[in-house]
Amino acid sequence: SQGLHGGLDLEHTGGAPVVAGVRGIFDGPGSAFPPNRVDVLVGKYRIIYGHLAKPNRTLQRGATVMPTTQLGEIDFKEQHVHIEIRMGIYILNPLLFMSDALVNQLVTRFPPAGDTRFYSSPTFKQWQTPLDQPVIRLAGPIIGPKAI
């Protein structure tokens, strides 16, 4: 959407548990971000956890999810979990919902480098830090470089 990556990818070789990290309502699996996607509602926000292996099949739609509720595991093939926060038709930067301490820990542990660094070219120099990404409108016009 709009040539930007909507969300946050956290890399791992696979097998690590993925917990909700929030208190919310389980809204079931989704069809995007294979092999499995799990959605949790927190007020007016939808948190999407994508590329999960072994999703928690004991959760029923409408069940309360606690921060420690395991939603699944990081898939060995995908080797990352995709976390996305949506409010209606908008995708919001997950880092803006985290404490400064957590943002600093994440950016320090997973610095943009190599193939995962921020896009730059002689003609495009916007959004060069994790906190710069603008709000993305689903199916909106392309405002950044096209995703590969």
C-alpha positions in Angstrom: 0.0 0.0 0.0 1.4 3.3 -1.1 4.8 1.8 -1.8 5.6 1.5 1.9 5.7 -1.5 4.3 2.8 -1.2 6.6 3.9 -2.5 10.0 6.9 -3.8 11.8 8.8 -7.0 11.1 10.8 -8.7 13.8 13.2 -11.2 12.6 13.9 -14.6 14.2 15.0 -18.0 12.7 11.7 -19.6 13.8 10.1 -21.4 16.7 9.9 -18.5 19.1 6.6 -17.9 20.8 4.6 -14.9 19.8 2.5 -13.4 22.6 -0.1 -10.7 22.3 1.7 -8.1 24.4 -1.6 -6.3 24.9 -5.0 -6.9 26.5 -7.7 -7.2 23.9 -10.3 -9.3 22.2 -9.4 -12.2 19.8 -10.9 -11.5 16.4 -9.9 -14.7 14.7 -7.6 -15.6 11.9 -7.2 -13.5 8.8 -6.3 -14.5 5.2 -3.3 -12.3 4.6 0.3 -12.8 5.8 0.7 -16.6 5.4 1.0 -19.2 6.7 -1.3 -17.8 9.5 -2.5 -14.4 10.7 -4.1 -13.6 14.0 -6.1 -10.4 14.8 -6.6 -8.8 18.2 -8.9 -5.9 18.8 -7.9 -3.2 21.3 -10.5 -0.5 21.5 -10.7 1.1 18.0 -7.5 -0.6 16.9 -6.8 -3.9 15.1 -3.5 -5.5 15.8 -2.4 -8.0 13.1 0.2 -10.6 13.9 1.3 -12.2 10.5 3.4 -15.1 9.3 2.6 -17.2 12.4 3.2 -20.9 12.6 1.1 -23.1 15.0 -1.6 -20.5 15.7 -3.4 -20.9 19.1 -6.4 -23.0 18.1 -7.9 -22.8 21.6 -8.8 -19.1 21.2 -12.4 -18.5 20.1 -13.5 -15.2 18.4 -14.5 -12.8 21.2 -12.2 -14.3 23.8 -10.2 -12.0 26.1 -6.5 -12.0 25.2 -4.0 -11.1 27.8 -0.4 -9.7 27.2 1.0 -13.2 27.9 -1.4 -15.1 25.7 0.5 -17.1 23.1 -0.9 -16.5 19.7 1.5 -18.8 17.8 5.1 -19.1 16.9 7.5 -17.5 14.4 7.4 -19.6 11.2 10.7 -21.3 10.3 10.2 -20.4 6.6 9.1 -16.8 7.0 11.6 -16.1 9.8 9.8 -13.1 11.2 6.6 -11.9 12.7 4.7 -9.0 11.0 3.0 -6.7 13.4 0.6 -4.1 12.0 -1.8 -1.7 13.7 -4.9 -0.6 11.8 -7.5 1.9 12.7 -10.3 1.6 10.1 -8.7 2.1 6.6 -5.4 3.4 8.1 -2.2 1.5 8.9 -0.3 3.2 11.8 3.3 2.8 12.8 3.4 0.3 15.7 6.5 2.1 17.2 4.3 5.1 18.0 2.3 3.0 20.5 5.4 1.8 22.4 7.3 3.4 25.2 10.5 5.2 24.4 12.4 2.5 26.2 10.9 -0.3 24.1 11.4 1.6 20.9 15.1 2.1 21.8 15.5 -1.6 22.7 14.0 -2.7 19.4 16.0 -0.2 17.2 19.2 -1.2 19.1 18.5 -4.9 18.8 17.2 -4.8 15.2 19.1 -1.9 13.5 18.2 -1.2 9.9 21.1 -2.7 7.9 21.9 -4.7 4.8 18.8 -5.8 2.9 16.5 -4.7 5.7 17.7 -1.1 5.9 15.5 1.8 5.0 15.1 2.5 1.3 17.1 5.4 0.0 18.1 6.7 -3.4 19.4 9.9 -4.9 15.8 11.0 -5.5 14.1 9.6 -2.4 15.3 10.5 1.1 12.1 10.6 3.1 11.2 8.4 6.1 14.8 7.4 7.0 14.1 6.3 10.6 11.7 3.8 12.1 9.6 6.7 13.6 9.3 8.6 10.3 6.8 6.4 8.5 3.6 8.3 7.8 0.1 6.9 8.3 -0.7 4.7 5.3 -4.2 4.5 3.8 -5.2 1.1 2.6 -5.5 1.1 -1.2 -4.4 4.7 -1.2 -2.2 6.4 -3.8 1.5 5.5 -3.9 3.4 8.2 -1.9 6.7 6.4 -1.5 8.9 4.0 -3.5 7.1 0.8 -4.6 7.6 -2.2 -2.5 9.5 -5.0 -4.1 
